[in-house]
Amino acid sequence: MNTLWARFRRETVWVVSESPSAPQDAVGLLRRVDPPRLPRRTEIHWPAVESRLGTALPADYRRLIDDRGPGVVADVVVHGPSSPGAALDLVNWLHGIERMVSALRAITYDRVPPPFHPEPGGILPWGLLHDGRIAGWAVTSDDPDAWPVVVLNSELDGFTRYETSATEFLLARVPGPEVRELTIG
């Protein structure tokens, strides 16, 4: 059974499926319902980025960043590879989170937060929600396209897991009167 996410917006139904082509469909659909605010200016050398991070990244995320670059989608600030020192550079942001996690662990005697990448089973952040929560992937396997999205609370001591890709998560957050889950058999 496939799960479909539908968003009703101005009497139009936007549908994203979990078929193998879903990441491309989700990015294209996201472009239509929430167009990039600025044109993408630089090309990303993904092998170099993934080497710096020590892991491959999901295809839908790479396509999203290739399409629109780092920036705001719905109510999420999406970090991505960009020039070092840029405000939304993913690698610099992850280094800042690493320092914060180390400090939290020092004062809480390793009780919080949960593991972060590159720790085994760690969370790999990619976005910041408007209310201070962090969106990322639960690195649950060697296949980045199978990683679910997780949203950590602002205290970093709990999270919610979503069995969806980053672009489908973002698409579901685009404002509209109703979001509901549909299933087809």
Buried (B, 14 or more C-beta within 10 A) or exposed (E): EEBBBBBEBEEEEBEBBBEEEBBBBBBBBBBEBBEBEEEBEEEBEBEEBBEEBEBBBBBBBBBBBBBBBBBBBBBBBBBBBBEEEBEBBBBBBBEEBEEEBEEBEEEEEEEBBBEBBEEEEBBBBBBBBEEEBBBBBBBEEEEBBEBBBBBBBEEBEEBEEBEBBBBBBBBBBBEBEEBEEEEEE
